[in-house]
């Protein structure tokens, strides 16, 4: 079985996305685009611009740093904004994405073409927080899609009862686990550790549900970058891994999946990745899995078939065992750099130092086993 462990569907991004405030989705989108590494380009001549019209970059990880910029969806996978004189755009999705929504029928068509049997729908607030949309997507294609539940991270500590009630409702609709994104806390001015005592009522409730927890620790921004004027650095990520390790020690029976991988850009040295020993701490003596999503992080830097990262795939499988490693893509977002087929063949064809059994586990067996498929 080929099982994409990390894919997306989303509702109309010009709507409310499940937020109570119709403007909230747009603000989350504006923050995400302001913090993303895709280049900002001037519309009239495609000259390189910057993100300064979108947000106060010295406080760029906070929603209250956003500026009035006439920001919005512009079609063909791009978002546009103005600094008052010039209009800029960022190509966040592939230009072929003409509509502001991406439904399950579109994803399944891509899966059919690439030869992918199943996919697990992930979450991020800037693509909407509506669990009903994801549950409906799964119900339409029950043999092809699984989905994760989401509750707003910024409500987890102040309102654990409401958060847990929504999580239980989502699981009751057939969703398969919780997706939790700590960097979302920064948006609301909370740069503290997400395992601190205020979060214990929420996490204790999550642990009682016997579901896997998928944790995204920051690819576009890191928690420590909330310190005024500082860009993310490896120490920010190391602090996040320390928090994760403490969380694992408190909830040793909860299955954890670290999504996206290990913030690969921090570990680039010339034409290779060099992983320090400390990145492995959360995986020692724990029930912690790791996703492999190299193209979405590095596909704009290293071209297919990315020989620079192939040894790292082998290193990860050697360290963790293929039974704790799962392939994912970020489809359809990754299509701005690589095709779905290239994402698959990166592992299936080009990581030829993996054994057939290990390759089969990474490309689907691990995810299927974790989610009880097959």
Number of C-alpha atoms within 10 A of each C-alpha: 16 21 27 27 27 23 22 22 24 23 19 14 19 15 16 19 24 18 15 9 10 13 13 19 23 22 18 21 20 25 23 21 26 25 18 15 15 13 17 24 19 19 17 9 8 11 11 12 17 14 21 16 21 23 23 18 19 16 20 28 33 24 21 15 15 21 17 12 17 14 22 17 18 16 16 16 19 19 20 22 24 17 16 10 6 11 18 24 25 24 19 21 21 17 13 11 18 14 14 19 15 18 15 22 13 13 20 18 12 17 21 13 11 17 15 21 16 25 28 24 28 24 28 18 21 20 24 26 22 20 24 15 18 31 24 16 20 23 18 13 14 13 12 19 23 25 29 25 29 26 23 17 20 19 15 22 19 14 13 20 15 14 22 20 13 17 23 16 15 24 21 11 17 18 26 22 25 23 24 23 22 22 27 27 21 22 21 14 15 16 20 13 17 22 18 12 11 14 17 17 16 21 20 14 17 22 17 11 14 12 17 21 22 24 17 21 24 20 22 16 24 25 24 23 22 23 14 12 12 13 17 19 14 14 12 16 23 15 15 21 20 16 17 22 20 15 18 21 14 15 17 16 14 21 19 24 22 21 28 25 21 23 21 17 15 16 14 14 11 8 11 15 17 14 17 8 7 10 13 14 14 22 20 11 10 17 15 22 24 23 22 24 24 27 26 21 20 18 19 15 11 16 13 19 19 18 15 16 22 20 15 18 18 18 14 17 19 12 13 16 15 24 20 22 28 31 28 28 26 22 23 20 18 23 21 19 21 21 18 20 15 18 27 20 15 19 21 17 13 16 20 14 14 22 12 10 11 19 22 20 24 29 25 25 24 22 29 21 12 16 14 9 14 7
